[in-house]
Amino acid sequence: MPTVLKIGPFRFHFYSDEGNEPPHIHVATPDGECKFWLEPVRIARNKGIAPHNLRRIEKLVFQNLNLLREKYNEFHNL
């Protein structure tokens, strides 16, 4: 579960065993975890993160989209 980016309480990471899912990023917080698809950017799953933090995370995903896509492709050998 490599960490790609850490911003404040948000840790952006991947899991190595996720089959054939589209490009995405997991974000862990002290309150829970969510997953965002990267193409197009949209929430895929949320467990325990408040709506205002989901909006903050979504904004960070957009701001770092090129890096997240690059790291996803690198990690998954695409």
C-alpha positions, 0 to 999 in steps of 0.5 A: 500500500504505497503512499503517493502523497500526504497533505495534512491529514490526508494520505493518498495511496494505492492497494496492490491487489485490486484487479482490473478496476479503472485508475483510482486513488484511495485516501485515508484520514483519521476518520475513514477512507474514500476512493476516487476514480481518476478518469473522470474524477468522481467519488467511488466509495466513502467510509466515514469521511464527512462531506466537507472533507470529501469536498476538500479531498476532491479538490486535492485530487483535481489539483494533483491529478497529473501526479496521481495518474502518473503514479497509478500508471507507474505502480500498475505498470501501465 
